[in-house]
Amino acid sequence: MTAAPMTESDAVRGDGVRIIRALQIAPRASFAAIAAALGLTEGAVARRYRRLRADGVIRIAGVVDPGALGQSKWLVRLRCRPGSVAAIADALAERDDVSWVALCAAGSEITFAVRSWTREQRDELLGRRLPRTAAVLDINASAMLRQFVGGRGHYWAALRGTLTPEQEAALGSEGTPFTEAPVVAREPVRLTPEEEAMLGVLAADGRAGLVDLAAAAGLTPGRASRRLEALLRRRVVHIDVEIASEALGFHARANLWLRVHPSQVKNLGRTLAEEPEIAFAAAVSGPANLHAVAHCRDLDALFEFTTDRIGSLPGLQALEVSPLLHHVKQARTLLTGDRLAHPALPDLIGRARA
């Protein structure tokens, strides 16, 4: 059954937004701790959180960074025949090596992110399977070279200012700050069976308690806590608060493909990382050497953002703005309409490499 799209009257406001912001800062904080920081009751926080989750507005999950495990990451654009896009996008979303799928360009283009352990695995999808699909007219694949914002503990900055500095401080540290690093780790992590079991539980529920994590891994809660802290510290996993952005009133989303002078790629990427509209930014291979995803209130706000603030950045040579018509999958979570549906869980960390 398809959920009805959210209307303006359905938009999350007030305490709902404040609770989401608190969870961004401390996604595993207890309801009691969040209530104390926000001046609410524990019961009110628990009820609102469960409603937000049930309504598909937020989902908290442990997201594994494939680069930490030695997997390369690629951004792919498919130009397809009219009428074939939805079926191809749905098929891609079912793949466990595809983490993000969106429909763009008036419904004639699919953009998706894919990870691969080996060149052979990558070439099977990008070099053989997709090019042989009759409905695919053109394929453009770009290797991700440096990630400036998105994932690895970073949270979408559009909600900054929702809480006071005192309230944010009361929630404690936001975790290990995001820092630039190679997309593929020079020394990949090799997970133990116990760690794989814990990550499987966190993929389903990023707020899973230590008792549940310990039971899945066959460890004591104390040892499970230490393992989790180590995985977070080494950036193997981050606790992600996935948000249905339309529920917060952000109705204009777009892929930005930027061609930047090579000497300015790092500076411009770091500048994008500070913009609250930008949810993701990375340097990529190809003629458009910087890619970003923007979330704005409406198309006019998107126009103002891209012309006034992005268009004036030094080193920018060309900019393509490709509005997203529909997200099919984001951060391994499938979407129904404009709401988060459920995670795709068959192979969360790429154990099956064939």
N, C-alpha and C positions, 0 to 999 in steps of 0.2 A: 504494500500500500504506500503510495507516495504522499509525503507530508505536504500540507498546504504551505505555500511560500509565506514568509514573514511579511507583515505589513508594517507601516510606520507606527501603528498603535501597539504592535507586538514588540517593538524595539526595547531592549534591555536598558533600564535607566536606574538612577539612584543607587540603592544599596546593592543591587545586582552587579553594577559596574564596579563598585568599590570592592566587592568580594572577589570578582574576577581579577582585579588589579592586585589584591592581596595574595591571591593564589599564584599570580605571575612571579611575585617576589619570593614567596615561600610556598611552593606547590605541595609540600608534604607537611605543612604546619597543621596542628590540630585545630578543630573547630573552636575549641576554647581559646587558643592563642589568637586566632583571627578575630574572634568576638571581642576579646580584651583590647586588641589594637584599634578596632573600629568603633567601639562603644556600643556593641550590639549584644544580644544574648546568644549563648551557644546554640540553643535550639533554633533561633532564627537563621543563623548562619548555615546550620546543617540542612534545614528545610530549603533555603534558597539555593544552596549548592546542588542538592539532589534534583530540584526542579530545573535548574540550568542544564544539568547533565541529561535529564530525561527528555528535555525539549530539544536536545541536539545543539545547544548553544556553545557548550564547552566540553572538552574531553581531556583528561590528564593522563598522560602515558609516558612511559620510559621509552625514548627513541634512541636507538643505537646509531652511532656515527659510523657508516660503512668504511670511511677513510681510515678510522682507527684500526680496522681489521684488515687493511691492505686492499680495499676495493676502490677502483677508480669510479668517478661519478661523471655522468654525461647529461647535457641538456639537449633535447631533440625537438625539432620542429617538423611536423608532417603536413604537407599540403595534400588534401584529399578531394575526391570527386564529391559533388553535392549528394546528400542523402546517405553517405557511407560513414560520416564522421562519428556519429553516436555509437555505432556498433564497434568500430575500431577502438574508440576511447574506452568503452566498457571492457573490451578484451584486454587492453593494456592495463587497466585498473585492477584486473584480477591477478596480474602477475606479481609475485612477491618481490621481484627485483625492481619494480617500478614503484616509486614512492609518491609521485605527484603527477596528476593528469588534469589538463584544462582545455576547454574549447575556446578558440580565439578566431579573429578575423572573420566575423559574420558567419561563423560556423563552418568555415572551409579549412581551418587549421587546427591541429592538435599540438600542444606543447606538453612534453613529459620529461621527468627525470628518471634516469635508470642507473643502477650500479652494476658492476661486473667484477668478478674475481680475475678473469683471464681475458686475453685478447680473443680467444676462440669463443668464449661465452658471449662477449660483446658483439663479435662479428656475426654470430648466429642470428641475433635479433636485428642489428642495424645493417649488416651487410648482405644478408640472405633472406630472412623471413619477411621483413617489411617491404624491401624493394620488389619482392615477387607478388605482393598483394596488389591485385588489379586496381583497387580503389585508391592506392597511394600514388599521387602524381609526382611528388618530390619529397626528398628527405634531406635534412641538414642537421648534422650532429656536431656538438661542440663539447670539448673536454673542459671540465671545471678545473681551473688552474689555481685560484686563490679565493677563498670565501671571506667576505668582509663583514657580513651580518646574516643572521639566520641560523637556527640550530645551535648545538653545542652550548646550551645554557642561556643563549640570548633570548630575550622576550621582545615581542612586538611593542614598539615604543609609543604607539598612538595613545596609550592610556596614562602616560606620564602626567603628573599633576592631578590625577584623580584623588589621591590621598595626600595628606600633609607630610612633610618631611619627618615629623614626629611619629606619625602612624607607620610610615615605611620603616623607620628605625626600630620601632617596637616589634616588627615582624622579623628582625634579624637580617643577616646577610642575604643578598640575592643569589648567593652561590659564587662559584669561581667566575670572575669576569671573563667576557669573551675576548680572546686575543687571536690575532691572525696566526695561522699555522698552515703547513702544507696540507693540501686536500687529502692526499694519501700519506699516511704516517710513514716515516723513514724506517721505523722499527715497529711493524704491526703487532698488535696485542693478540695473544693466543688465549682464548677463553677456556676455563675449566668447565667440566660438566655442571658443577655447582653454580658457576656464574651464568651459564646458559639457562639453567632452570630459573634463576632469579630474574633474569632479563625477560624471560617468557611471561612471568607473572606481572612484571612492571609494564610490559607492553599492553596488557589488558587493563591494568589499573595502576597508574603512576603513584597513587596514594596507598597502595597495598601496604599493610602493616608488616613489621619485622617478623611477627609470628608466622604470617603466611609465607613470607619470603624464606624464612628458615625451614618451614615444613617442606616447601617445594625443593629446596636444595639439600635437605638432610643435614642442616647445620643448627647450631644453637642461635637464638636471636642475637646474642652478642657478636658471634662470628659473622652472621649475616649482615649486621650493621657495619662491621669493619670492611667486609667485601664491597658493600654498596658504596661506602665512602671512597674506597679506592677506585671503583669504576667511575664514579662521578669526577674524582680528582684527575684521573687520567683521560677524561673526556671520551671514554668509551660509550657512555650513555648520558643523556641529559633528560631531566623531567620536564616534559613539554606541556604547556597549557594551550591546547589547540582551540581556536575560537572561530565560530561562524561569524565572519566579520560583518555580514549584512545585518545580523541581529543587533549590532552596535551602531548601525546607521551608516556603514561604509558600503555604498552601493556601486561605486565605480572602481573596479580593479583592472590593472593593466600590466602586461609585460613591457618592460622598457629594454630595448636593444640599442646600446650606445657604441658608436665608433669613436674611440678616444686616442689621442696621440700617445704612443707607447710610454713616453716619459711621464705622462700624467695619470696612467691607469691606477697606480696605487693611491695617489692623492685623491682622485675623484671617487674611487671605491670607498675610501675612508670617509669622505664627505657624505656620500650616500648613506653610510652606516649611521650617521647622526641624524638623519631626517626621519621624523616620526611617521611619515607616510610609507617609508620603505620597510617592507617585511623581510626582504631577502636581497642580497647583492653579492655578485661574484665576478671575478675575471674569468673569461672563457676564451677558447681558441676560436679562430674564424674572423671574418671581416668586422662583425660586431664583437668587440673584445671585452665588453662589460655588459652584464645582464642584471636586471633588477626587477622586483615585483612591487608595485605601488598600490596602496589602498587609500582611496579618497572618498569623501562624502558623496559627491556626484560628479558628473562629467565636467561641469564648469570648474569645480575645484581641481579636477585632474588637469584640465587645460591650464589653469593658473599655475599649478605646481610644476608642470613640465616646461612651460614657456618661461616663467619668471625665475624659478629657482634652479631648475635643471639646465635649461637652455643657456643660461648665462655662465655656467661653470667653465673655468679655464681648461683648455685642452679638448673640449668636446667638439668633434668634427661633424657628427651626424647623430640623429636620434629618431628611432622608430617607436611609436606608441601603438601597442596592439591590445585593445581592450579584451578582458576575459569575459566571455559570455556565461561560462558555467564551469565551476570546479567539479570534477568527477571524483578526485581523490586528492587529499592533502595530508602530508605527514603520515602516510600509511592508513589514513582514515577515509573510508568511502563516504560520499555525501548523497543525501536524498533531497532533491530540490536545493534549498540553500541551508540545509541543516546537516550537521555531522551525524552519520548513521552508525557505523561500527568499524573497528579496525580490521585490516586484512592480516590474519595471524599465521598462515601456514608455515612460513619460514622467515622468522623475524631477523635473524642474524646471518642468514646465508649459509646455514650448516650444509645444505645440499648444494654443492658447487657444480654439479654437472649441468 
